[in-house]
Structures are given as C-alpha cells and as structure tokens.
Amino acid sequence: MAALGDEEHLQRSVSLNAQGMQQLEQGFASLGLSWIPSVGNFITLDCGQDAAPVYQGLLQEGVIVRPVANYGLPNHLRITVGLPEENQRCLDALQKVLNL
C-alpha cells in the first residue's frame, strides 16, 4: 500500500519498465525475432519455432521465462521486463540458445 501511495516510486517504476520494454524490443528486432506488443510488465516473444527447447536452453543459461503453449502459443515465451542488466542477460542467452 505504501508503494502505491508513493507517486515518485510509481513514476520511476513505470519509466524503468518502459525503458526495459524498449530494450527488449530492440534486442528482439536485432535478433530478427518478433513479439506481441505489450503495455504491461512482460512481453510475449515469438521464437519462430517450438519454444520448449528454447525454454530449456534458457533455463540452462540461468534465465527463467514462462512457456505459454498452454494458451495455444507453442512458439512463444512470456518474458518479464527486468532491470537493464537482466534484460541484456536474457537477450544474450537467447542469442546463444537460438544460435543467432
């Protein structure tokens, strides 16, 4: 409740999320990947292939994302927007796992 009442904190959080979303979108674009546009704190990545092996590869790299095949999106992963260094770690791991 205190965080919701702290306008400065809320604005920083919204700004950090927007910057992180932009970082991920730019990273996905540079890797030639597509995604479902989002205004939340996560983005849904289209891996362009069955996402299950990508998910497993990311786990082996220490990056935890969420598979969404159970929502009818077997080629997609849900990725939460993080801090800049976390987002970069995710992008680096994706590049490695997808051999891009």
Residue pairs with C-beta under 8 A, 6 or more apart in sequence:
3 9
3 10
4 10
16 83
17 41
17 81
19 84
20 81
20 82
20 83
20 84
20 87
21 38
21 43
21 81
23 84
23 87
23 88
23 91
24 35
24 43
24 79
24 81
24 87
24 90
24 91
25 35
25 43
27 87
27 88
27 91
27 94
28 34
28 35
28 43
28 45
28 91
31 91
31 94
31 95
31 98
31 100
32 100
33 45
33 46
33 47
33 48
33 94
33 98
34 45
34 46
34 48
35 43
35 44
35 45
35 46
36 43
36 44
36 46
36 76
38 44
41 80
41 81
42 78
42 79
42 80
42 81
43 78
43 79
43 81
44 68
44 73
44 76
44 77
44 78
44 79
45 76
45 77
45 78
45 79
45 94
46 75
46 76
47 54
47 75
47 76
47 77
47 98
48 75
49 75
50 74
50 75
51 67
51 68
51 69
51 73
51 74
51 75
51 76
51 77
52 67
52 69
52 74
54 77
54 94
54 97
54 98
55 65
55 67
55 77
57 93
57 96
57 97
58 64
58 65
58 77
58 90
58 93
58 94
58 97
61 93
61 96
61 97
62 89
62 93
63 89
63 90
63 93
63 94
65 77
65 78
65 79
65 80
65 90
66 77
66 78
66 79
66 80
67 76
67 77
67 78
68 76
68 77
68 78
69 76
79 90
81 87
82 90
94 100
